[in-house]
Amino acid sequence: MELQFDITGKHVEITDALRKHAQDRVSKFPRYYSSITKVEVKIERAEGHLPTVEIIARGEHSKVFVARESGADIFTCIDMATHKIERQLTKKKTRERDNKYVGPAASAPPESSEEV
C-alpha cells in the first residue's frame, strides 16, 4: 500500500527543499503504524505570528493522528511535529498489540495434582 502525501502552504511558498524534507520525515510513519494511508502537511504563516506546521496522519478504520508545532524555523517545526506523530503511532501500536485476546487456556488457573 502506498502512502499518499499532500503538502499545502498558506501564505508560505512550498519549495522543493521543504517538500522533500517533509516527505522524507513522513515516509517513516508506516514503520511505526502500518495502516497509515494518507498524510497531510499544512504550513501556515499568519502575519505577526510564527509559522505553524500541522501534520494529519490518517489510517484505516477512521484513525486520525494530529500534531501541531509553531516555531521560527519551518524545518525544525516539521521535525518536532513528526516526532509527536511518531510517539502517537507507537503508543497506538503498543496498545493494539498488548490488548490481543489471549484465549481461555491461558487464563485458566493451573490444576494441582495433589489431593489431601
LOLUMVO-787895 format. One record per residue (C-alpha): residue number from 1; y, x, z. Coordinates in Angstrom, 3 decimals, padded with zeros to 6 digits. Layout:
<recs>
+-----+----------+----------+----------+
| num |    north |     east |       up |
+-----+----------+----------+----------+
| NUM |        Y |        X |        Z |
...
+-----+----------+----------+----------+
</recs>
This chain:
<recs>
+-----+----------+----------+----------+
| num |    north |     east |       up |
+-----+----------+----------+----------+
|   1 |  000.000 |  000.000 |  000.000 |
|   2 |  003.366 |  001.396 | -000.970 |
|   3 |  006.312 |  001.331 |  001.369 |
|   4 |  009.341 | -000.470 | -000.055 |
|   5 |  012.610 |  001.318 |  000.716 |
|   6 |  016.104 | -000.138 |  000.460 |
|   7 |  019.364 |  001.544 |  001.463 |
|   8 |  022.758 | -000.137 |  001.398 |
|   9 |  026.218 |  001.029 |  002.362 |
|  10 |  029.212 | -000.986 |  003.432 |
|  11 |  032.449 |  000.981 |  002.963 |
|  12 |  030.273 |  004.083 |  002.535 |
|  13 |  029.168 |  005.764 | -000.662 |
|  14 |  025.426 |  006.366 | -000.684 |
|  15 |  024.997 |  009.870 | -002.077 |
|  16 |  021.748 |  011.298 | -003.384 |
|  17 |  021.504 |  013.614 | -000.370 |
|  18 |  021.983 |  010.682 |  002.019 |
|  19 |  019.395 |  008.577 |  000.173 |
|  20 |  016.866 |  011.444 |  000.121 |
|  21 |  017.385 |  012.214 |  003.830 |
|  22 |  016.881 |  008.575 |  004.830 |
|  23 |  013.851 |  008.186 |  002.575 |
|  24 |  012.234 |  011.358 |  003.939 |
|  25 |  012.626 |  010.160 |  007.525 |
|  26 |  011.494 |  006.608 |  006.850 |
|  27 |  008.454 |  007.617 |  004.793 |
|  28 |  006.780 |  008.796 |  008.018 |
|  29 |  006.692 |  005.304 |  009.585 |
|  30 |  003.192 |  004.388 |  008.289 |
|  31 |  001.816 |  007.333 |  010.297 |
|  32 |  002.836 |  005.560 |  013.485 |
|  33 |  002.001 |  001.987 |  012.452 |
|  34 |  000.076 |  001.437 |  009.232 |
|  35 |  001.101 | -002.165 |  008.498 |
|  36 |  004.775 | -001.379 |  007.766 |
|  37 |  005.568 | -002.770 |  004.320 |
|  38 |  009.354 | -002.601 |  003.931 |
|  39 |  012.173 | -000.569 |  005.446 |
|  40 |  015.878 | -001.339 |  005.097 |
|  41 |  018.568 |  001.180 |  005.998 |
|  42 |  022.091 | -000.206 |  006.358 |
|  43 |  025.026 |  002.156 |  006.775 |
|  44 |  028.405 |  000.743 |  007.695 |
|  45 |  031.737 |  002.350 |  008.395 |
|  46 |  034.381 | -000.023 |  009.734 |
|  47 |  037.979 |  001.095 |  009.765 |
|  48 |  038.805 |  002.836 |  013.032 |
|  49 |  035.165 |  002.936 |  014.165 |
|  50 |  032.340 |  005.446 |  013.929 |
|  51 |  029.716 |  004.973 |  011.224 |
|  52 |  026.785 |  002.769 |  012.209 |
|  53 |  023.240 |  003.098 |  010.897 |
|  54 |  020.822 |  000.215 |  011.281 |
|  55 |  017.160 |  000.544 |  010.310 |
|  56 |  014.958 | -002.521 |  009.977 |
|  57 |  011.218 | -001.954 |  009.531 |
|  58 |  009.184 | -004.989 |  008.535 |
|  59 |  005.449 | -005.161 |  008.983 |
|  60 |  002.650 | -007.545 |  008.219 |
|  61 |  002.444 | -010.821 |  010.154 |
|  62 |  006.260 | -011.035 |  010.557 |
|  63 |  006.572 | -007.991 |  012.812 |
|  64 |  010.122 | -006.613 |  012.789 |
|  65 |  011.374 | -003.394 |  014.390 |
|  66 |  015.122 | -002.717 |  014.571 |
|  67 |  017.154 |  000.294 |  015.668 |
|  68 |  020.918 |  000.817 |  015.528 |
|  69 |  022.839 |  004.032 |  016.118 |
|  70 |  026.523 |  004.992 |  015.912 |
|  71 |  027.996 |  008.465 |  015.753 |
|  72 |  030.295 |  010.841 |  013.936 |
|  73 |  027.616 |  012.223 |  011.585 |
|  74 |  025.628 |  009.793 |  009.434 |
|  75 |  022.679 |  012.188 |  009.045 |
|  76 |  022.356 |  012.521 |  012.823 |
|  77 |  022.558 |  008.745 |  013.206 |
|  78 |  019.712 |  008.324 |  010.726 |
|  79 |  017.612 |  010.831 |  012.675 |
|  80 |  018.283 |  009.134 |  016.008 |
|  81 |  017.617 |  005.629 |  014.654 |
|  82 |  014.339 |  006.714 |  013.042 |
|  83 |  013.306 |  008.274 |  016.346 |
|  84 |  013.929 |  004.928 |  018.071 |
|  85 |  011.836 |  003.090 |  015.496 |
|  86 |  009.047 |  005.662 |  015.792 |
|  87 |  008.892 |  005.033 |  019.546 |
|  88 |  008.740 |  001.269 |  018.956 |
|  89 |  005.967 |  001.662 |  016.387 |
|  90 |  003.963 |  003.973 |  018.651 |
|  91 |  004.304 |  001.544 |  021.555 |
|  92 |  003.180 | -001.404 |  019.418 |
|  93 |  000.200 |  000.504 |  018.025 |
|  94 | -000.834 |  001.593 |  021.525 |
|  95 | -000.651 | -001.974 |  022.812 |
|  96 | -002.742 | -003.277 |  019.942 |
|  97 | -005.319 | -000.527 |  020.355 |
|  98 | -005.573 | -000.959 |  024.136 |
|  99 | -005.855 | -004.750 |  024.010 |
| 100 | -009.014 | -004.825 |  021.925 |
| 101 | -011.759 | -007.164 |  023.059 |
| 102 | -014.402 | -005.143 |  024.841 |
| 103 | -017.174 | -007.734 |  024.994 |
| 104 | -019.260 | -009.325 |  027.735 |
| 105 | -021.744 | -006.443 |  028.125 |
| 106 | -019.094 | -004.012 |  029.254 |
| 107 | -017.516 | -006.439 |  031.706 |
| 108 | -020.768 | -007.447 |  033.471 |
| 109 | -021.426 | -005.669 |  036.771 |
| 110 | -024.419 | -003.339 |  036.825 |
| 111 | -027.542 | -004.821 |  038.399 |
| 112 | -029.152 | -002.920 |  041.254 |
| 113 | -032.866 | -002.266 |  041.085 |
| 114 | -033.309 | -002.164 |  044.858 |
| 115 | -034.305 | -005.243 |  046.771 |
| 116 | -034.177 | -005.467 |  050.508 |
+-----+----------+----------+----------+
</recs>
